[in-house]
Amino acid sequence: MEEAVIVDAIRSPIGRSKAGGAFTQMHPTDLLAQLLQGIVERNKLDPALVDDVITGCVSQVGEQSGTPGRVAWLAAGYPEHVPSTTIDRKCGSSQQAVHFAAQGIMAGAYDIVIACGIESMSHVPMGVSRLDQNPYGEAFLRRYEPGLVSQGVSAELVAAKWGISRQELDEYSARSHERAHQARETGLFRREILPIHTVNGVVAQDETIRPGTQASKLAELKSPFENETMSQRFPQIGWHVTAGNASQISDGAAAMLIMSRRMADKLGLKPRARFVAFDVRGDDPLLMLTAPISSSRKAIDKSGLELADIDHIEVNEAFASVPLAWQREFQVEDAKLNPRGGAIALGHPLGASGVRLMTTMLHALEDNGQRYGLQTMCEAGGMANTTIIERLN
C-alpha cells in the first residue's frame, strides 16, 4: 500500500462575513484560485501532474454551485485535464476531502491530490440552499418525532448533559480569542497564511480575532435560541449558548498538497507529515455535536497509540460546549486543546474549516517539535471526522 504524506498546507486569512469584511467583494472561486496558485507555485509543482482537486464546500448553491474547485483551478490558469469534485460533509467537508485524497493515494488510484475547502458565507449564507423547504422526509421525521432542533439548541443540550456552566463557556471563548491573538502577534500564523490580493489591497491577517475579549463581557449576551416552545420541550437547558461562545460566520479557503511518498521523493519534495488514522462516524442527530467523542476514540484505537501520545488536539469550536464536552470525556490538559485558538476566535468558513484546522495543527507540530496531532470536527446531522497525523523530520 502506498503511503500518503502531506507536502504542504496553506490557508487564507479568515475574513468577517459582515459588510466591509476582507472578502465580501471577492467571488468564492477567485479566493480559492489564489490558494491553488499559491500551493502549486511555492512547491514548484507542474500542475499537469495533479490527479484531482477534491474540494470541501457546504452550501453548493449560487456562487458556489459550479463545482468550485474546478472553476478555481481553471481560473488559476491550470490545465483543463485536471478534474475536481465537491464534498459535503457539513462542517467536516474539507477534512473529508483530505481523507478521500489520502485514501485514494493509499489505494494507488492517485499520485498527487490537492484537498481544499472554500466557504464564502457573506456570498452564500448558511442554510440558503434549503430556502423554506423541508430537507427531511416523512419516515425520518416519524423516527425523530417531534423533529430535530437547530445546532444552537443542540449545543445547549450538550452543555446540559456534560454539566458545563455559562461561566465555563464564556471563559473558554475568551481564552480562544487570547490564544489566537497571541499566535497572530508572535507570528505563529505567518507561515500558514497566504496573503490574498483583493480589490481593496492585500489581506495578510485574520480579521476575526478580538483581543481583550473578557468572559465578564460575554456573560452579558443573551441566548438567541431560547423560546417558550424549546423551554417547555427541554426544561434541562440553561440557555447559555450565545454569539460570544459560538463560532463566527466568516469567509475563507485552505488547501493541502497530498502525495504518495514515492512521488514526493521522485519530485524532490520533503514530506512534512503522514496519515496515521482516519475515522468518520455518526451519533445522535438530536444532540448532533457529540460524534467527535466516539470518533476520536475509534481513531485512537485504529492508530495503536494512547491518548497520552497525542501532542496537539484540534476540536472544532463550532460552539464552546463541543470542545469542553470532549475534554470532559478525555481529561486532556488545556495546553493541548486548541492551543492557538479556534473557530470562536478565527471563524468557521464551513467548507474550509477542515483543512484550515489541519494546516494550523501541522505548523504547530513543526514549531514545537511535536510528533502526533489529532483533529476532529462535529458535523450537522450528528456526524464527525477524526484524523491523526504524524509530523515527519
C-alpha positions, 0 to 999 in steps of 0.5 A: 500500500502506498503511503500518503504524506502531506507536502504542504498546507496553506490557508487564507486569512479568515475574513468577517462575513459582515459588510466591509469584511476582507472578502465580501467583494471577492467571488468564492472561486477567485479566493480559492484560485489564489490558494491553488496558485499559491500551493502549486507555485511555492512547491514548484509543482507542474500542475499537469501532474495533479490527479484531482482537486477534491474540494470541501464546500457546504452550501453548493448553491449560487456562487458556489454551485459550479463545482468550485474547485474546478472553476478555481483551478481553471481560473488559476490558469491550470490545465483543463485535464485536471478534474475536481469534485465537491464534498459535503460533509457539513462542517467536516467537508474539507477534512473529508476531502483530505481523507478521500485524497489520502485514501485514494493515494493509499489505494494507488488510484492517485499520485498527487491530490490537492484537498481544499475547502472554500466557504464564502458565507457573506456570498452564500449564507448558511442554510440558503440552499434549503430556502423554506423547504423541508430537507427531511422526509416523512419516515425520518421525521416519524423516527425523530418525532417531534423533529430535530432542533437547530445546532444552537439548541443542540449545543445547549443540550450538550452543555446540559448533559456534560454539566458545563456552566455559562461561566465555563463557556464564556471563559473558554471563548475568551481564552480562544480569542487570547490564544489566537491573538497571541499566535497572530502577534508572535507570528505563529500564523505567518507561515500558514497564511497566504496573503490574498490580493483583493480589490481593496489591497492585500489581506495578510491577517485574520480579521476575526480575532478580538483581543481583550475579549473578557468572559465578564463581557460575554456573560452579558449576551443573551441566548438567541435560541431560547423560546417558550416552545424549546423551554417547555420541550427541554426544561434541562437547558440553561440557555447559555449558548450565545454569539460570544461562545459560538463560532463566527460566520466568516469567509475563507479557503485552505488547501493541502498538497497530498502525495504518495511518498514515492512521488514526493521523493521522485519530485524532490519534495520533503514530506512534512507529515503522514496519515496515521488514522482516519475515522468518520462516524455518526451519533445522535442527530438530536444532540448532533455535536457529540460524534467527535467523542466516539470518533476520536476514540475509534481513531485512537484505537485504529492508530495503536497509540494512547491518548497520552501520545497525542501532542496537539488536539484540534476540536472544532469550536463550532460552539464552546460546549463541543470542545469542553464536552470532549475534554470532559470525556478525555481529561486532556490538559488545556495546553493541548486543546486548541492551543492557538485558538479556534473557530470562536476566535478565527471563524468557521468558513464551513467548507474550509474549516477542515483543512484550515484546522489541519494546516494550523495543527501541522505548523504547530507540530513543526514549531514545537517539535511535536510528533502526533496531532489529532483533529476532529470536527462535529458535523450537522446531522450528528456526524464527525471526522477524526484524523491523526497525523504524524509530523515527519523530520 
